[in-house]
Amino acid sequence: MKLLWSILLAFVAFLLLPAATKASFTYSVTNIEQYDWLSDLYPYGTEIASKVRYWLGTKAGWTEKFYHKDSEVTKEDFGTSNIGYQGLDESDFHWHTGHGLWANYDIALSSYSPWNPWATVDSNDVRKKWDLENEWVVIQSCYVLGDPAWRDSLKYSHMIMGFSTVTYANSSFPETFFKYASIMIGQFLMHSKKQQYSLLAVMWKRWFTWIHRINFAIICMDRDM
């Protein structure tokens, strides 16, 4: 548990770094809201991506590595390769919005259908692959983190945040996420060490229960920072 809070605090601390320092941190976004066979998520995916880009790019001053949408989003964007283009593993933080599949906990690409079942990203595609720049990944998709094997992607990355149940393409989610992140570190430092963990637990519980009581899942890399 202490390691989890340490990793979370490292992330929120990045949001409060001086502007000159922040510019050295990077983020990327993938957004699939139009599908060949699955129901479309338009315009909610674009609304979510816009808020992520605002909070990390405009407000925090991080550098955007890429923003790919719909058919532009490929397996490689999820860091499936250790050579050449390495997608999300080339940025410190990545946010994905799109459908997840209940049957196998995969991320569905825009061309996914029963006749094209290979248009997915599964845990095996990224096993031991995230070992370059990436630190944190948010997957705003149904079911994906119901597969504990996603933990095997965290070769050097610290954390995947996502859902093990149904969720929604709710554009309020990134807004709430970054608002809590921006105030967490300041309140944390005002308390004793014993009180710090209680405070974080309360804030984290409030954040989770805000999301319609859906099961939010976190996979954390069990190693020293």
NORVEN-V219320 format. One record per residue. N is the residue number from 0. RES is the residue in one letter. SS is DSSP state (helix for helix, strand for strand, loop for the rest). PSI is psi in degrees with one decimal (NA if undefined). OMEGA is omega in whole degrees, 0 to 359 (999 if undefined). Layout:
# NORVEN-V219320
n:N res:RES ss:SS psi:PSI omega:OMEGA
n:N res:RES ss:SS psi:PSI omega:OMEGA
This chain:
# NORVEN-V219320
n:0 res:M ss:loop psi:-41.6 omega:180
n:1 res:K ss:helix psi:-37.4 omega:178
n:2 res:L ss:helix psi:-40.1 omega:178
n:3 res:L ss:helix psi:-48.0 omega:180
n:4 res:W ss:helix psi:-36.3 omega:179
n:5 res:S ss:helix psi:-41.5 omega:180
n:6 res:I ss:helix psi:-42.5 omega:178
n:7 res:L ss:helix psi:-41.5 omega:180
n:8 res:L ss:helix psi:-35.9 omega:176
n:9 res:A ss:helix psi:-39.1 omega:179
n:10 res:F ss:helix psi:-50.4 omega:183
n:11 res:V ss:helix psi:-29.2 omega:176
n:12 res:A ss:helix psi:-36.0 omega:177
n:13 res:F ss:helix psi:-34.3 omega:182
n:14 res:L ss:loop psi:-19.4 omega:184
n:15 res:L ss:loop psi:8.2 omega:179
n:16 res:L ss:loop psi:156.0 omega:175
n:17 res:P ss:loop psi:151.4 omega:185
n:18 res:A ss:helix psi:-40.8 omega:182
n:19 res:A ss:helix psi:-33.0 omega:179
n:20 res:T ss:helix psi:-40.4 omega:182
n:21 res:K ss:helix psi:-34.3 omega:185
n:22 res:A ss:loop psi:-19.4 omega:180
n:23 res:S ss:loop psi:-8.1 omega:178
n:24 res:F ss:loop psi:147.5 omega:188
n:25 res:T ss:strand psi:158.0 omega:177
n:26 res:Y ss:strand psi:162.7 omega:176
n:27 res:S ss:strand psi:158.8 omega:184
n:28 res:V ss:strand psi:134.6 omega:168
n:29 res:T ss:strand psi:139.1 omega:185
n:30 res:N ss:strand psi:113.2 omega:175
n:31 res:I ss:loop psi:110.7 omega:180
n:32 res:E ss:loop psi:-6.7 omega:177
n:33 res:Q ss:loop psi:126.0 omega:187
n:34 res:Y ss:loop psi:152.6 omega:176
n:35 res:D ss:loop psi:-33.6 omega:187
n:36 res:W ss:loop psi:-39.3 omega:179
n:37 res:L ss:loop psi:163.6 omega:180
n:38 res:S ss:loop psi:142.4 omega:180
n:39 res:D ss:loop psi:151.4 omega:178
n:40 res:L ss:loop psi:8.3 omega:180
n:41 res:Y ss:loop psi:138.0 omega:2
n:42 res:P ss:loop psi:13.9 omega:190
n:43 res:Y ss:helix psi:-35.1 omega:178
n:44 res:G ss:helix psi:-41.7 omega:179
n:45 res:T ss:helix psi:-38.5 omega:178
n:46 res:E ss:helix psi:-42.2 omega:179
n:47 res:I ss:helix psi:-48.4 omega:181
n:48 res:A ss:helix psi:-39.6 omega:180
n:49 res:S ss:helix psi:-38.7 omega:180
n:50 res:K ss:helix psi:-38.9 omega:176
n:51 res:V ss:helix psi:-44.5 omega:181
n:52 res:R ss:helix psi:-34.6 omega:177
n:53 res:Y ss:helix psi:-50.3 omega:185
n:54 res:W ss:helix psi:-41.7 omega:182
n:55 res:L ss:helix psi:-38.6 omega:183
n:56 res:G ss:helix psi:-60.4 omega:184
n:57 res:T ss:helix psi:-49.2 omega:188
n:58 res:K ss:helix psi:-45.7 omega:183
n:59 res:A ss:loop psi:-17.9 omega:176
n:60 res:G ss:loop psi:18.7 omega:177
n:61 res:W ss:loop psi:159.9 omega:180
n:62 res:T ss:strand psi:130.2 omega:179
n:63 res:E ss:strand psi:124.7 omega:177
n:64 res:K ss:strand psi:-44.6 omega:175
n:65 res:F ss:strand psi:154.3 omega:169
n:66 res:Y ss:strand psi:111.9 omega:180
n:67 res:H ss:strand psi:142.8 omega:187
n:68 res:K ss:strand psi:139.9 omega:174
n:69 res:D ss:helix psi:-121.2 omega:184
n:70 res:S ss:helix psi:-13.2 omega:175
n:71 res:E ss:helix psi:-22.3 omega:183
n:72 res:V ss:loop psi:123.9 omega:181
n:73 res:T ss:loop psi:169.4 omega:175
n:74 res:K ss:helix psi:-41.5 omega:185
n:75 res:E ss:helix psi:-25.7 omega:177
n:76 res:D ss:helix psi:-22.8 omega:183
n:77 res:F ss:helix psi:14.8 omega:175
n:78 res:G ss:loop psi:42.8 omega:182
n:79 res:T ss:loop psi:-4.5 omega:182
n:80 res:S ss:loop psi:147.3 omega:175
n:81 res:N ss:loop psi:5.9 omega:177
n:82 res:I ss:loop psi:155.6 omega:180
n:83 res:G ss:loop psi:-140.4 omega:179
n:84 res:Y ss:loop psi:125.8 omega:185
n:85 res:Q ss:loop psi:16.8 omega:170
n:86 res:G ss:helix psi:-130.8 omega:185
n:87 res:L ss:helix psi:-21.5 omega:181
n:88 res:D ss:helix psi:-4.2 omega:176
n:89 res:E ss:helix psi:1.0 omega:178
n:90 res:S ss:loop psi:155.5 omega:181
n:91 res:D ss:loop psi:-35.0 omega:186
n:92 res:F ss:strand psi:136.2 omega:177
n:93 res:H ss:strand psi:139.8 omega:177
n:94 res:W ss:strand psi:125.9 omega:176
n:95 res:H ss:strand psi:137.7 omega:173
n:96 res:T ss:strand psi:131.3 omega:178
n:97 res:G ss:loop psi:-178.5 omega:182
n:98 res:H ss:loop psi:143.2 omega:167
n:99 res:G ss:strand psi:156.5 omega:186
n:100 res:L ss:loop psi:128.6 omega:181
n:101 res:W ss:loop psi:-37.1 omega:188
n:102 res:A ss:loop psi:-34.3 omega:186
n:103 res:N ss:loop psi:5.9 omega:178
n:104 res:Y ss:loop psi:26.0 omega:179
n:105 res:D ss:loop psi:159.7 omega:168
n:106 res:I ss:strand psi:128.0 omega:181
n:107 res:A ss:strand psi:128.6 omega:172
n:108 res:L ss:loop psi:169.6 omega:188
n:109 res:S ss:loop psi:-28.7 omega:183
n:110 res:S ss:loop psi:7.6 omega:180
n:111 res:Y ss:loop psi:140.1 omega:172
n:112 res:S ss:strand psi:169.0 omega:175
n:113 res:P ss:loop psi:-22.3 omega:180
n:114 res:W ss:loop psi:-7.7 omega:177
n:115 res:N ss:strand psi:61.5 omega:186
n:116 res:P ss:loop psi:-8.3 omega:181
n:117 res:W ss:loop psi:-7.7 omega:181
n:118 res:A ss:loop psi:63.2 omega:181
n:119 res:T ss:strand psi:168.8 omega:169
n:120 res:V ss:strand psi:123.1 omega:179
n:121 res:D ss:loop psi:173.3 omega:184
n:122 res:S ss:helix psi:-31.7 omega:180
n:123 res:N ss:helix psi:-28.5 omega:179
n:124 res:D ss:helix psi:-28.4 omega:185
n:125 res:V ss:helix psi:12.1 omega:184
n:126 res:R ss:loop psi:121.9 omega:179
n:127 res:K ss:loop psi:28.0 omega:184
n:128 res:K ss:loop psi:-24.8 omega:187
n:129 res:W ss:loop psi:87.0 omega:187
n:130 res:D ss:loop psi:19.2 omega:183
n:131 res:L ss:loop psi:-89.1 omega:183
n:132 res:E ss:loop psi:-21.4 omega:191
n:133 res:N ss:loop psi:142.0 omega:176
n:134 res:E ss:loop psi:-42.5 omega:185
n:135 res:W ss:strand psi:143.4 omega:176
n:136 res:V ss:strand psi:132.6 omega:171
n:137 res:V ss:strand psi:126.9 omega:176
n:138 res:I ss:strand psi:100.5 omega:180
n:139 res:Q ss:strand psi:74.4 omega:183
n:140 res:S ss:loop psi:151.9 omega:175
n:141 res:C ss:loop psi:143.2 omega:162
n:142 res:Y ss:loop psi:-24.4 omega:195
n:143 res:V ss:helix psi:-46.2 omega:183
n:144 res:L ss:helix psi:13.8 omega:167
n:145 res:G ss:helix psi:-15.3 omega:177
n:146 res:D ss:loop psi:106.7 omega:182
n:147 res:P ss:helix psi:-13.7 omega:181
n:148 res:A ss:helix psi:-13.3 omega:175
n:149 res:W ss:helix psi:-22.0 omega:178
n:150 res:R ss:helix psi:-25.4 omega:183
n:151 res:D ss:helix psi:-10.0 omega:176
n:152 res:S ss:helix psi:-20.3 omega:188
n:153 res:L ss:loop psi:67.7 omega:177
n:154 res:K ss:loop psi:-49.4 omega:174
n:155 res:Y ss:loop psi:-16.5 omega:175
n:156 res:S ss:loop psi:157.0 omega:184
n:157 res:H ss:loop psi:-36.6 omega:193
n:158 res:M ss:strand psi:141.9 omega:167
n:159 res:I ss:strand psi:131.3 omega:176
n:160 res:M ss:strand psi:133.1 omega:183
n:161 res:G ss:strand psi:-151.6 omega:187
n:162 res:F ss:strand psi:144.2 omega:176
n:163 res:S ss:loop psi:-2.5 omega:181
n:164 res:T ss:loop psi:-168.6 omega:172
n:165 res:V ss:loop psi:141.1 omega:170
n:166 res:T ss:loop psi:-174.1 omega:184
n:167 res:Y ss:loop psi:152.8 omega:176
n:168 res:A ss:loop psi:70.5 omega:186
n:169 res:N ss:loop psi:117.1 omega:183
n:170 res:S ss:loop psi:-9.4 omega:175
n:171 res:S ss:helix psi:-19.1 omega:184
n:172 res:F ss:helix psi:-53.1 omega:179
n:173 res:P ss:helix psi:-32.3 omega:177
n:174 res:E ss:helix psi:-48.2 omega:180
n:175 res:T ss:helix psi:-41.9 omega:180
n:176 res:F ss:helix psi:-52.1 omega:185
n:177 res:F ss:helix psi:-29.1 omega:175
n:178 res:K ss:helix psi:-44.5 omega:177
n:179 res:Y ss:helix psi:-40.5 omega:180
n:180 res:A ss:helix psi:-38.6 omega:185
n:181 res:S ss:helix psi:-23.2 omega:180
n:182 res:I ss:helix psi:-16.6 omega:188
n:183 res:M ss:helix psi:-46.8 omega:187
n:184 res:I ss:helix psi:-37.4 omega:180
n:185 res:G ss:helix psi:-45.7 omega:179
n:186 res:Q ss:helix psi:-35.2 omega:181
n:187 res:F ss:helix psi:-44.4 omega:186
n:188 res:L ss:helix psi:-12.8 omega:182
n:189 res:M ss:loop psi:-2.0 omega:186
n:190 res:H ss:loop psi:162.9 omega:175
n:191 res:S ss:loop psi:164.9 omega:183
n:192 res:K ss:helix psi:-39.2 omega:179
n:193 res:K ss:helix psi:-40.9 omega:181
n:194 res:Q ss:helix psi:-25.7 omega:184
n:195 res:Q ss:helix psi:-45.5 omega:183
n:196 res:Y ss:helix psi:-35.5 omega:176
n:197 res:S ss:helix psi:-42.6 omega:180
n:198 res:L ss:helix psi:-46.8 omega:181
n:199 res:L ss:helix psi:-39.2 omega:180
n:200 res:A ss:helix psi:-41.5 omega:179
n:201 res:V ss:helix psi:-47.3 omega:181
n:202 res:M ss:helix psi:-41.8 omega:181
n:203 res:W ss:helix psi:-41.9 omega:180
n:204 res:K ss:helix psi:-42.4 omega:179
n:205 res:R ss:helix psi:-39.1 omega:180
n:206 res:W ss:helix psi:-46.0 omega:182
n:207 res:F ss:helix psi:-45.5 omega:184
n:208 res:T ss:helix psi:-19.7 omega:175
n:209 res:W ss:helix psi:-29.2 omega:186
n:210 res:I ss:loop psi:57.5 omega:173
n:211 res:H ss:loop psi:25.5 omega:180
n:212 res:R ss:loop psi:31.4 omega:175
n:213 res:I ss:loop psi:151.6 omega:179
n:214 res:N ss:loop psi:105.8 omega:176
n:215 res:F ss:strand psi:132.5 omega:184
n:216 res:A ss:strand psi:144.3 omega:176
n:217 res:I ss:strand psi:131.2 omega:172
n:218 res:I ss:strand psi:121.1 omega:187
n:219 res:C ss:strand psi:136.6 omega:178
n:220 res:M ss:loop psi:122.9 omega:184
n:221 res:D ss:loop psi:78.9 omega:177
n:222 res:R ss:loop psi:166.6 omega:179
n:223 res:D ss:loop psi:149.1 omega:176
n:224 res:M ss:loop psi:NA omega:999
